[in-house]
């Protein structure tokens, strides 16, 4: 079990869950093939911080509660709302809706009160049990915000008006009339002094005072060298994201051209401009303040506050003061929303995939209390990414290519030359091998059977015979002779049938028994014990005199010296040194086959 880790600017980002999109298996298939999945190492060793943390098709929005105990997410398909409980690491409940969700807000410290902006021009108010109330707005909404002192829900949409729904009185209030000619993309409330900020489609940011209900200022961002200007806008782009800093003075503005501008509300010019480099509209902007006791792992956090900016392709974190890149996260799917667990380094990404992806950045902050084990788990299970270029290729040499019938592909893009051979696609190699040798499986099966039989033979219990220290080869030959002659005698007794066969069989049995007795007598008789005990009687088989006296034997002695299971034919070759014409088969007396050993 390993965790994928990337390192940008020496800042490690651990992909905790939801990274392997290609291995996502539907729930119904997982239930049917549960036993097969237990054998899949990649599936069985996956990490799930939260069970069922995702949606059947895609996740649209995700937000964590202020108390840090739950998170709420919306997704498809079917359109639904899901609440996940961190303490139990599981889904608390899911609730289906009629249409897809554009955005939603949590109006309480926990998940029990929320308002959802749907794509059919409706606002749905939900409590802990069900949908409490639904109201329809005049135009399609794009974003919403909640002003707690006045209990107003502000909704910006495809018009120059920002609608106000007062949940205390239960009615619409007079809307705010902006200078935009097309629509309002972003609605934000400053957390320090409750200043309203409206990012318009014309490329301007309007600031409204909730007490006077009047416009107090207009910010018109300007960026040089905009390559794809949008006609009808003031600066060639739209304002697509807006976020206020908690100190009440900082404001981050994201544009449709992929730029992020940082403003001090006391000045009209940005003091920091950052290009996302992809040219895609900024979807998410978040101020990440430096913690008092920053958990920074192996290196100290000297950059202070950071900005998290995300478009559909990449999430970038960079320093507020210097604009220096801190780290980046590039998921495998398009990004819809990003949520950072409060006071920690855990990042949730809702995107166009069934899983909500989870990333952990130790240098950004500690792990939350409900998954504190991440701090030790990430280092123990870290995977050093070593990308192999030819993971799905098979290396073959030219001779093997010719045997497979693929030599005509040399010089084409199918074969990749490498050293003394080629890399060929593994699927093509397996198919060509099956065509070239259709009986490969049968040969493999026979070979496996032979290997199993050999293993069974090795496991048999065998009788071990202790050989003397002197003339070990002579004693071994005598033992083999005794064994083979006993076998012949037993075989002759089994094959006796008829008078003639009985007479011949009895003669052979007598010869075999006599030879076996002779060999046993030499080994057991006390008169010959010094041959196998006294080194003076050692027979030197390498001497020329010995080889001259045993010409036939000296050529074959090396083949039978250390072979305990010699065949009967080899035993006969060892002991028969008399020419066939000199042997008398009609003689009933056994041959003196041991004379040659004592000459």
C-alpha positions as CSV (number, residue, x, y, z in Angstrom):
1,X,0.0,0.0,0.0
2,X,1.5,3.3,-1.1
3,X,0.6,6.9,-1.4
4,X,1.3,9.0,-4.5
5,X,3.3,12.1,-3.6
6,X,4.4,15.1,-5.7
7,X,6.9,17.7,-4.7
8,X,6.8,21.2,-6.0
9,X,9.3,23.7,-4.5
10,X,10.1,21.1,-1.9
11,X,6.5,21.1,-0.7
12,X,5.0,17.6,-0.7
13,X,1.4,17.0,-1.7
14,X,0.0,13.6,-0.8
15,X,-2.9,12.2,-2.8
16,X,-4.8,10.5,0.0
17,X,-7.9,9.2,-1.9
18,X,-9.8,9.5,-5.1
19,X,-6.7,9.6,-7.4
20,X,-7.1,6.3,-9.3
21,X,-10.0,7.3,-11.5
22,X,-9.5,4.5,-14.0
23,X,-9.9,1.9,-11.2
24,X,-13.3,3.3,-10.0
25,X,-15.7,0.3,-9.9
26,X,-19.4,0.9,-9.6
27,X,-21.1,0.0,-6.4
28,X,-23.3,-2.7,-7.9
29,X,-20.4,-4.3,-9.6
30,X,-18.3,-4.2,-6.4
31,X,-21.1,-6.0,-4.6
32,X,-21.4,-8.7,-7.2
33,X,-17.7,-9.4,-7.5
34,X,-16.7,-8.8,-3.9
35,X,-14.7,-12.1,-3.7
36,X,-12.8,-11.3,-6.9
37,X,-12.0,-7.8,-5.7
38,X,-10.4,-9.2,-2.5
39,X,-7.7,-10.7,-4.8
40,X,-7.1,-7.3,-6.5
41,X,-4.2,-5.8,-4.6
42,X,-4.7,-2.3,-5.9
43,X,-8.4,-2.3,-4.9
44,X,-7.9,-3.9,-1.5
45,X,-5.1,-1.6,-0.5
46,X,-6.8,1.7,-1.4
47,X,-7.3,4.4,1.2
48,X,-10.8,5.9,2.0
49,X,-10.7,8.6,4.6
50,X,-14.5,8.9,4.3
51,X,-16.6,6.0,3.1
52,X,-18.6,6.7,-0.1
53,X,-17.0,10.1,-0.4
54,X,-18.4,11.0,-3.8
55,X,-21.3,10.9,-6.2
56,X,-22.4,8.5,-9.0
57,X,-21.2,10.8,-11.7
58,X,-19.7,14.1,-10.6
59,X,-19.4,16.5,-7.6
60,X,-20.4,20.1,-8.1
61,X,-19.9,21.9,-4.8
62,X,-18.4,21.1,-1.5
63,X,-18.2,23.1,1.8
64,X,-17.1,22.3,5.3
65,X,-19.1,23.4,8.3
66,X,-17.8,26.1,10.7
67,X,-17.6,23.7,13.6
68,X,-15.4,21.3,11.6
69,X,-17.6,18.3,12.2
70,X,-19.3,17.8,8.9
71,X,-19.1,18.8,5.2
72,X,-21.9,19.2,2.7
73,X,-21.6,18.5,-1.0
74,X,-23.8,18.5,-4.0
75,X,-23.5,16.5,-7.2
76,X,-25.2,14.4,-9.9
77,X,-26.6,12.1,-11.2
78,X,-29.4,12.2,-10.0
79,X,-29.1,15.7,-8.4
80,X,-28.6,15.2,-4.7
81,X,-27.2,16.6,-1.5
82,X,-24.9,14.6,0.7
83,X,-23.7,15.3,4.2
84,X,-20.6,13.5,5.5
85,X,-19.7,13.2,9.2
86,X,-16.0,13.4,9.9
87,X,-16.2,11.7,13.3
88,X,-17.6,8.5,11.8
89,X,-15.7,8.9,8.5
90,X,-18.9,8.1,6.6
91,X,-21.9,9.6,4.8
92,X,-24.6,10.9,7.3
93,X,-27.4,11.1,4.7
94,X,-28.2,12.0,1.1
95,X,-31.2,13.9,-0.1
96,X,-32.3,14.1,-3.8
97,X,-33.4,17.4,-5.5
98,X,-35.4,18.1,-8.6
99,X,-32.6,20.0,-10.5
100,X,-28.9,20.5,-10.4
101,X,-27.3,22.8,-7.9
102,X,-25.5,26.0,-8.9
103,X,-24.2,26.9,-5.5
104,X,-25.2,26.7,-1.8
105,X,-24.5,28.2,1.6
106,X,-24.5,27.0,5.2
107,X,-26.4,29.5,7.3
108,X,-25.6,27.9,10.7
109,X,-22.5,26.6,12.5
110,X,-23.4,23.0,11.5
111,X,-25.2,21.5,8.5
112,X,-28.8,21.9,9.7
113,X,-29.7,25.1,7.9
114,X,-28.7,25.6,4.3
115,X,-29.9,27.5,1.2
116,X,-29.4,26.1,-2.3
117,X,-29.5,27.9,-5.6
118,X,-30.8,25.6,-8.3
119,X,-30.4,25.9,-12.1
120,X,-34.2,26.3,-12.6
121,X,-34.4,29.7,-11.0
122,X,-35.4,28.4,-7.5
123,X,-34.0,28.9,-4.0
124,X,-34.5,25.9,-1.7
125,X,-34.2,26.3,2.0
126,X,-33.3,23.0,3.8
127,X,-33.4,22.1,7.5
128,X,-32.2,18.9,9.2
129,X,-35.2,16.9,8.1
130,X,-36.3,18.0,4.7
131,X,-36.6,20.9,2.2
132,X,-38.4,23.6,4.3
133,X,-39.3,26.2,1.6
134,X,-38.8,26.9,-2.0
135,X,-39.0,30.3,-3.8
136,X,-38.5,31.2,-7.4
137,X,-36.3,34.2,-8.5
138,X,-37.0,36.3,-11.6
139,X,-33.8,35.4,-13.5
140,X,-31.3,32.5,-13.6
141,X,-29.0,32.7,-10.6
142,X,-25.2,32.4,-10.7
143,X,-24.0,33.0,-7.2
144,X,-25.4,33.8,-3.7
145,X,-24.3,35.1,-0.3
146,X,-25.8,35.5,3.1
147,X,-25.8,38.7,5.2
148,X,-26.5,37.5,8.7
149,X,-27.2,40.9,10.4
150,X,-30.1,41.6,8.1
151,X,-31.0,38.0,7.4
152,X,-30.8,38.7,3.6
153,X,-29.9,36.1,1.0
154,X,-28.3,37.9,-1.9
155,X,-28.6,36.3,-5.3
156,X,-26.8,37.5,-8.4
157,X,-27.7,36.3,-11.8
158,X,-28.3,37.0,-15.5
159,X,-29.4,40.6,-14.9
160,X,-28.1,43.8,-13.5
161,X,-30.1,43.3,-10.3
162,X,-28.9,41.5,-7.1
163,X,-32.0,40.0,-5.6
164,X,-32.6,40.1,-1.8
165,X,-34.7,37.4,0.0
166,X,-35.2,38.2,3.6
167,X,-35.7,35.0,5.5
168,X,-36.9,36.8,8.7
169,X,-39.9,38.5,6.9
170,X,-40.2,35.8,4.3
171,X,-40.4,38.1,1.3
172,X,-38.3,39.8,-1.4
173,X,-36.8,43.1,-0.6
174,X,-35.9,45.9,-3.1
175,X,-33.0,44.5,-5.2
176,X,-29.7,46.3,-5.8
177,X,-29.4,47.9,-9.2
178,X,-25.8,47.5,-10.5
179,X,-24.1,49.3,-13.5
180,X,-23.7,46.0,-15.3
181,X,-25.5,45.7,-18.6
182,X,-25.4,41.8,-18.7
183,X,-25.2,40.1,-15.3
184,X,-23.6,39.6,-11.9
185,X,-21.2,36.6,-11.7
186,X,-20.0,36.8,-8.1
187,X,-21.6,37.9,-4.8
188,X,-19.4,38.2,-1.7
189,X,-19.8,39.7,1.8
190,X,-16.8,41.1,3.7
191,X,-16.5,39.2,7.0
192,X,-15.0,42.2,8.9
193,X,-17.3,45.1,8.1
194,X,-20.1,43.4,6.0
195,X,-19.2,45.3,2.8
196,X,-21.0,43.8,-0.3
197,X,-18.9,43.0,-3.3
198,X,-20.5,42.2,-6.7
199,X,-18.3,40.9,-9.6
200,X,-20.0,41.7,-12.8
201,X,-19.8,40.3,-16.3
202,X,-18.6,43.7,-17.5
203,X,-15.3,43.2,-15.8
204,X,-15.9,45.5,-12.8
205,X,-16.3,45.0,-9.0
206,X,-19.0,47.1,-7.3
207,X,-18.9,47.7,-3.6
208,X,-22.2,48.4,-1.7
209,X,-22.8,49.6,1.9
210,X,-25.5,47.4,3.5
211,X,-26.5,50.2,5.8
212,X,-27.1,52.9,3.2
213,X,-28.0,50.4,0.5
214,X,-26.0,52.5,-2.0
215,X,-23.0,51.9,-4.2
216,X,-19.8,53.4,-2.5
217,X,-17.2,52.5,-5.1
218,X,-16.4,50.7,-8.4
219,X,-13.2,48.8,-9.0
220,X,-12.2,48.4,-12.7
221,X,-9.3,45.9,-12.9
222,X,-7.0,46.4,-15.9
223,X,-4.5,43.8,-17.2
224,X,-2.0,44.5,-20.0
225,X,-1.6,42.2,-22.9
226,X,-4.9,40.3,-22.7
227,X,-4.7,37.9,-25.7
228,X,-8.4,37.1,-25.9
229,X,-10.4,40.2,-25.0
230,X,-14.2,39.8,-24.5
231,X,-16.2,42.4,-26.4
232,X,-18.6,44.5,-24.3
233,X,-16.4,44.4,-21.2
234,X,-14.4,47.2,-19.7
235,X,-11.0,45.4,-19.4
236,X,-11.5,42.6,-21.9
237,X,-12.5,40.0,-19.3
238,X,-15.2,39.1,-16.8
239,X,-14.9,38.9,-13.0
240,X,-15.5,35.3,-12.2
241,X,-14.2,35.0,-8.6
242,X,-14.0,37.3,-5.5
243,X,-12.8,36.7,-2.0
244,X,-12.3,39.1,0.9
245,X,-9.5,38.8,3.5
246,X,-10.5,38.5,7.2
247,X,-8.8,41.7,8.1
248,X,-11.3,43.6,6.0
249,X,-8.8,45.4,3.7
250,X,-7.6,42.7,1.3
251,X,-9.6,41.6,-1.8
252,X,-8.7,39.0,-4.4
253,X,-10.3,39.2,-7.8
254,X,-10.2,36.4,-10.3
255,X,-10.9,37.0,-14.0
256,X,-12.0,35.0,-17.0
257,X,-8.6,35.4,-18.5
258,X,-6.9,33.3,-15.8
259,X,-5.5,36.2,-13.8
260,X,-5.7,36.9,-10.0
261,X,-5.4,40.5,-8.8
262,X,-4.8,41.4,-5.1
263,X,-6.1,44.8,-4.0
264,X,-6.0,46.9,-0.9
265,X,-9.4,48.4,-0.6
266,X,-7.8,51.8,0.1
267,X,-6.1,51.8,-3.3
268,X,-7.4,51.6,-6.8
269,X,-4.4,49.7,-8.2
270,X,-3.6,46.0,-7.6
271,X,-0.3,45.4,-5.7
272,X,0.0,41.8,-6.9
273,X,-1.0,40.2,-10.3
274,X,-0.7,36.5,-10.8
275,X,-1.2,34.6,-14.0
276,X,-2.6,31.1,-13.8
277,X,-0.9,30.3,-17.1
278,X,-3.8,28.2,-18.5
279,X,-6.1,31.0,-19.8
280,X,-9.1,29.5,-18.1
281,X,-11.6,31.4,-15.9
282,X,-10.7,31.4,-12.2
283,X,-13.3,29.4,-10.3
284,X,-12.2,29.4,-6.7
285,X,-10.2,32.0,-4.6
286,X,-9.4,31.6,-1.0
287,X,-7.2,33.4,1.5
288,X,-5.2,31.0,3.6
289,X,-3.9,32.7,6.7
290,X,-0.7,31.6,8.4
291,X,-1.4,29.7,11.6
292,X,0.1,30.9,14.9
293,X,2.1,27.7,15.4
294,X,2.5,26.7,11.8
295,X,3.0,23.1,11.2
296,X,5.6,23.1,8.5
297,X,7.2,19.7,8.6
298,X,10.9,19.8,7.8
299,X,11.0,23.4,6.7
300,X,9.8,26.7,8.2
301,X,7.0,28.6,6.7
302,X,8.4,32.1,6.1
303,X,6.0,33.2,3.4
304,X,3.1,34.0,5.7
305,X,-0.4,34.1,4.2
306,X,-1.1,32.4,0.9
307,X,-3.7,32.5,-1.9
308,X,-5.4,29.4,-3.3
309,X,-6.5,30.0,-6.9
310,X,-8.1,27.3,-9.0
311,X,-9.4,27.0,-12.5
312,X,-10.7,23.9,-14.3
313,X,-7.2,22.4,-14.7
314,X,-5.0,23.3,-11.7
315,X,-4.9,24.5,-8.1
316,X,-2.1,26.9,-7.3
317,X,-0.9,28.1,-3.9
318,X,1.3,31.1,-3.8
319,X,2.6,33.7,-1.3
320,X,0.6,36.9,-0.8
321,X,3.5,39.2,-0.2
322,X,6.0,38.1,-2.8
323,X,3.7,36.2,-5.3
324,X,6.2,33.3,-5.3
325,X,4.7,29.9,-6.1
326,X,4.3,27.7,-3.1
327,X,3.0,24.5,-4.6
328,X,0.3,23.2,-7.0
329,X,-2.2,20.4,-7.3
330,X,-3.2,19.1,-10.7
331,X,-6.0,16.5,-10.5
332,X,-6.8,14.1,-13.3
333,X,-10.3,15.6,-13.9
334,X,-11.8,19.1,-14.3
335,X,-12.2,21.0,-11.1
336,X,-15.6,22.4,-10.0
337,X,-14.9,23.4,-6.4
338,X,-12.2,23.4,-3.7
339,X,-12.6,23.2,0.0
340,X,-9.8,23.5,2.6
341,X,-10.5,21.9,6.0
342,X,-10.4,24.8,8.5
343,X,-7.0,25.1,10.3
344,X,-5.5,22.1,8.5
345,X,-3.6,21.1,5.4
346,X,-6.4,18.8,4.1
347,X,-7.8,19.9,0.7
348,X,-11.0,18.5,-0.8
349,X,-11.5,18.8,-4.6
350,X,-15.0,18.3,-6.2
351,X,-14.6,17.7,-9.9
352,X,-15.9,15.8,-12.9
353,X,-15.3,12.4,-11.4
354,X,-17.3,10.1,-9.1
355,X,-14.9,10.5,-6.2
356,X,-14.2,13.7,-4.3
357,X,-10.4,13.8,-4.3
358,X,-8.5,14.4,-1.1
359,X,-5.0,15.9,-0.8
360,X,-2.9,16.5,2.2
361,X,-0.1,19.1,2.4
362,X,1.8,18.8,5.7
363,X,3.6,22.1,5.3
364,X,0.3,23.9,4.9
365,X,-1.1,22.7,8.2
366,X,-1.6,19.7,10.5
367,X,-4.0,16.9,9.8
368,X,-7.5,17.4,11.3
369,X,-8.2,15.7,14.6
370,X,-10.6,13.2,13.0
371,X,-7.7,11.9,10.8
372,X,-4.7,12.7,12.8
373,X,-3.1,9.4,11.7
374,X,-2.3,11.0,8.3
375,X,0.8,12.7,9.8
376,X,2.5,9.3,10.3
377,X,0.8,7.5,7.5
378,X,2.0,9.7,4.7
379,X,5.7,9.3,5.5
380,X,5.5,5.6,6.0
381,X,3.5,4.9,2.8
382,X,5.0,7.5,0.5
383,X,5.5,6.4,-3.0
384,X,8.5,7.8,-4.9
385,X,7.1,8.3,-8.3
386,X,9.4,6.6,-10.8
387,X,7.7,6.7,-14.1
388,X,8.6,3.9,-16.4
389,X,8.3,4.8,-20.1
390,X,7.7,1.2,-21.4
391,X,5.4,-0.2,-18.8
392,X,3.1,-1.7,-21.4
393,X,5.8,-2.9,-23.8
394,X,7.7,-6.2,-24.2
395,X,11.4,-6.2,-25.1
396,X,12.2,-8.7,-27.9
397,X,15.3,-9.3,-30.0
398,X,15.4,-9.7,-33.7
399,X,15.5,-13.5,-33.6
400,X,12.4,-13.6,-31.5
401,X,10.7,-11.2,-33.9
402,X,11.4,-13.5,-36.8
403,X,10.0,-16.5,-34.9
404,X,6.8,-14.6,-34.2
405,X,6.4,-13.4,-37.8
406,X,6.8,-9.7,-36.9
407,X,10.1,-9.0,-38.7
408,X,8.3,-7.1,-41.4
409,X,7.4,-4.4,-38.8
410,X,11.0,-3.4,-38.3
411,X,11.3,0.3,-39.2
412,X,7.7,1.1,-38.5
413,X,6.2,3.0,-35.5
414,X,4.9,-0.2,-34.0
415,X,8.4,-1.3,-32.9
416,X,10.6,1.1,-30.8
417,X,14.3,0.3,-31.3
418,X,16.2,0.0,-28.0
419,X,19.8,-1.3,-27.6
420,X,20.1,-4.7,-29.3
421,X,16.3,-5.3,-29.7
422,X,12.9,-3.6,-29.9
423,X,10.0,-2.7,-27.7
424,X,6.7,-4.0,-28.9
425,X,3.2,-3.5,-27.5
426,X,2.5,-6.2,-25.0
427,X,-1.0,-6.9,-26.5
428,X,0.5,-7.4,-29.9
429,X,3.2,-9.6,-28.5
430,X,0.7,-11.9,-26.7
431,X,-1.5,-12.2,-29.8
432,X,1.5,-12.9,-32.1
433,X,2.8,-15.5,-29.7
434,X,-0.6,-17.2,-29.5
435,X,-0.7,-17.4,-33.3
436,X,2.9,-18.6,-33.7
437,X,2.6,-21.3,-31.1
438,X,-1.0,-22.4,-30.5
439,X,0.1,-25.4,-28.4
440,X,2.0,-23.3,-25.9
441,X,-0.5,-23.8,-23.2
442,X,-0.5,-27.6,-23.7
443,X,3.3,-27.6,-23.5
444,X,3.2,-25.4,-20.4
445,X,0.6,-27.8,-18.8
446,X,2.8,-30.9,-19.5
447,X,5.9,-29.1,-18.2
448,X,4.0,-28.2,-15.0
449,X,2.9,-31.8,-14.5
450,X,6.4,-33.0,-14.9
451,X,7.6,-30.4,-12.4
452,X,4.9,-31.5,-9.9
453,X,5.9,-35.2,-10.3
454,X,9.6,-34.3,-9.8
455,X,8.7,-32.4,-6.6
456,X,6.7,-35.5,-5.4
457,X,9.7,-37.7,-6.0
458,X,12.0,-35.4,-4.1
459,X,9.6,-35.6,-1.1
460,X,9.7,-39.4,-0.9
461,X,11.3,-41.1,2.0
462,X,14.5,-42.9,0.9
463,X,16.6,-45.4,2.6
464,X,20.1,-44.1,3.3
465,X,23.0,-46.5,3.3
466,X,26.2,-45.7,5.1
467,X,29.2,-46.3,2.9
468,X,32.6,-47.2,4.4
469,X,35.5,-44.7,4.2
470,X,37.8,-47.1,2.2
471,X,36.8,-48.3,-1.3
472,X,33.5,-46.5,-1.2
473,X,33.0,-47.0,-5.0
474,X,33.5,-50.8,-4.7
475,X,31.0,-51.0,-1.8
476,X,28.5,-48.9,-3.7
477,X,28.8,-51.2,-6.8
478,X,28.3,-54.3,-4.7
479,X,25.2,-52.8,-3.1
480,X,23.8,-51.9,-6.5
481,X,24.5,-55.4,-7.8
482,X,22.8,-56.9,-4.8
483,X,19.7,-54.7,-5.3
484,X,19.5,-55.4,-9.1
485,X,19.9,-59.1,-8.7
486,X,17.2,-59.3,-6.1
487,X,14.9,-57.4,-8.4
488,X,15.6,-59.8,-11.3
489,X,14.9,-62.8,-9.1
490,X,11.6,-61.4,-8.0
491,X,10.7,-60.6,-11.6
492,X,11.6,-64.1,-12.8
493,X,9.4,-65.7,-10.1
494,X,6.5,-63.6,-11.3
495,X,6.9,-64.4,-15.0
496,X,6.9,-68.2,-14.6
497,X,4.3,-70.0,-16.7
498,X,4.4,-73.4,-18.3
499,X,7.1,-76.2,-17.9
500,X,9.7,-74.6,-20.1
501,X,9.2,-71.1,-18.7
502,X,9.2,-72.6,-15.3
503,X,12.5,-74.3,-15.9
504,X,14.1,-71.2,-17.5
505,X,12.7,-68.9,-14.8
506,X,14.0,-71.1,-12.1
507,X,17.4,-71.1,-13.6
508,X,17.4,-67.3,-13.9
509,X,16.1,-67.0,-10.3
510,X,18.9,-69.2,-9.1
511,X,21.5,-67.2,-10.9
512,X,20.2,-63.9,-9.5
513,X,19.9,-65.2,-6.0
514,X,23.5,-66.6,-6.2
515,X,24.9,-63.3,-7.5
516,X,23.0,-61.4,-4.7
517,X,24.4,-63.8,-2.1
518,X,27.9,-63.3,-3.5
519,X,27.7,-59.6,-3.3
520,X,26.2,-59.7,0.2
521,X,29.0,-62.1,1.3
522,X,31.7,-59.7,0.3
523,X,30.1,-56.9,2.2
524,X,29.3,-58.9,5.3
525,X,32.0,-61.5,5.6
526,X,34.6,-60.7,8.2
527,X,37.4,-62.0,6.0
528,X,36.9,-59.1,3.6
529,X,36.3,-56.4,6.2
530,X,39.8,-55.0,6.0
531,X,39.1,-54.1,2.3
532,X,36.7,-51.5,3.5
533,X,38.5,-50.5,6.7
534,X,42.3,-50.6,6.1
535,X,43.6,-47.8,3.9
536,X,46.4,-50.1,2.6
537,X,43.7,-52.0,0.6
538,X,42.5,-48.8,-1.1
539,X,42.0,-49.4,-4.9
540,X,43.4,-46.6,-7.0
541,X,41.2,-46.6,-10.1
542,X,43.4,-44.0,-11.7
543,X,46.5,-46.2,-12.0
544,X,47.4,-47.5,-15.5
545,X,47.6,-51.1,-14.3
546,X,44.0,-50.9,-13.0
547,X,42.8,-49.4,-16.3
548,X,44.6,-52.1,-18.3
549,X,42.9,-54.9,-16.3
550,X,39.5,-53.1,-16.4
551,X,39.3,-51.6,-19.9
552,X,35.5,-51.9,-20.3
553,X,34.8,-50.7,-16.8
554,X,37.1,-47.7,-16.8
555,X,35.1,-46.1,-19.6
556,X,31.8,-46.3,-17.7
557,X,32.7,-46.0,-14.1
558,X,32.3,-42.2,-14.1
559,X,28.7,-42.5,-15.2
560,X,27.7,-44.8,-12.3
561,X,29.9,-43.7,-9.5
562,X,27.5,-41.4,-7.6
563,X,24.2,-42.7,-9.1
564,X,22.1,-44.5,-6.5
565,X,19.2,-45.3,-8.9
566,X,21.3,-46.9,-11.8
567,X,19.3,-49.0,-14.3
568,X,19.6,-52.7,-14.5
569,X,21.4,-52.4,-17.9
570,X,24.1,-50.3,-16.4
571,X,24.6,-52.8,-13.6
572,X,25.0,-55.5,-16.1
573,X,27.6,-53.5,-18.0
574,X,29.6,-53.0,-14.9
575,X,29.7,-56.6,-13.9
576,X,29.9,-58.3,-17.3
577,X,33.5,-58.1,-18.5
578,X,33.6,-61.5,-20.2
579,X,32.9,-61.6,-23.9
580,X,29.4,-62.8,-24.8
581,X,30.8,-65.8,-26.8
582,X,32.8,-67.0,-23.7
583,X,29.6,-67.1,-21.5
584,X,27.8,-70.4,-21.0
585,X,24.1,-69.7,-20.6
586,X,23.4,-73.4,-19.9
587,X,25.7,-73.4,-16.9
588,X,23.7,-73.5,-13.7
589,X,26.6,-72.2,-11.6
590,X,26.7,-68.5,-10.9
591,X,29.4,-66.4,-12.5
592,X,32.3,-65.2,-10.4
593,X,31.6,-61.6,-11.1
594,X,33.6,-60.3,-8.2
595,X,37.0,-61.6,-9.3
596,X,37.7,-58.4,-11.2
597,X,37.5,-56.3,-8.1
598,X,40.3,-58.3,-6.3
599,X,42.8,-58.7,-9.1
